[in-house]
Amino acid sequence: MLSRHLAVAATSLASLLLAVTAQAADGSKGDAGKCTVDATWFCVTAHDPGKRGTTTPSKRTGTNKPGKQPKGGPVSGMPCTVKLADPQPPAGSVEWDGHEPGDGAIYERICAPGASDDAIGKLVWAADPPAAQVDPVVVAQLAVDKMLLRAPAIGITPKPGGKGVVGMPVYMWTAKGPETYGPNTASATAGAVTVTATAKVSKIVWSMGDGTTVTCTTAGTPYREEYGKKPSPDCGHRYALPSSTQESGKYHVTATSTWTINWEGGGQSGQLTEVRESAVDVTIAEVQVLN
């Protein structure tokens, strides 16, 4: 009987993982990490709820393509599922742990690999149905997944397609908006836990293509003609050599934004990190002096 129940648990786990794997493969959010309650199935956290703390920062990379979000899903972070075993094991079975039928019940507990120290499929006795619990960290990630966090919408002088001059100030900036710079806020609910997360870009690292990087803690200042030869007040660069020194004849400029996401809910708070990247090519020429 025990083998039969474990076989059922293993089959249920396989179905669970196939569904999650399919969601991860096509990048869809699905219901990964959510707790739903019906007549028999409900979710509990995979870890000891007494162990609280902030989240470990996670990183994602992506491009600035509209509607595209990085793929993936928290398979090992999913809650365990618990279901009333049907039929119940006969009286005297080891699963009853010395109890008699009618004194509590036997439940099938199924956890994703790596989710806990428990067996992946396990029959457990409980006096009452285990209380549904939700890990706020998982719900925080669900809130983040609702956000459209884009890579920097690059603004730069010289403009791509135009030409700059060696030694002249280069301005770099990004369009400021909820999707490109923040703040961007979203909430998610699972079971009785609601988490609200707010994301904002904390820095943009510009790789200028000439071997130098510039770290800007602001969105940068868009260039205006009246600025003339004044350097950017907060996010700028000067090229010492023409882009003809590059094999492509251009400098490949990459802007990498770090989104810092603070979340709160379920009696906890924490911080997550997301990374986005976009790039442009610019041409820098030398000034030709005529005698």
Secondary structure, 3 states (H helix, E strand, C coil): CHHHHHHHHHHHHHHHHHHHHHHHHHCCCCCCCCCCCCCCEEEECCCCCCCCCCCCCCCCCCCCCCCCCCCCCCCCCCCEEEEECCCCCCCCCHHHCCCCCCCCEEEEEECCCCCCCCCCEEEEEECCCCCCCCCHHHHHHHHHHHCCCCCCCEEEECCCCCEEECCCEEEEEECCCCCCCCCEEEEEEECCEEEEEEEEEEEEEEECCCCCEEEECCCCCCCCHHHCCCCCCCCEEECCCCHHHCCCCCEEEEEEEEEEEEEEECCEEEEEEEEEEEEEEEEEECCCCCC
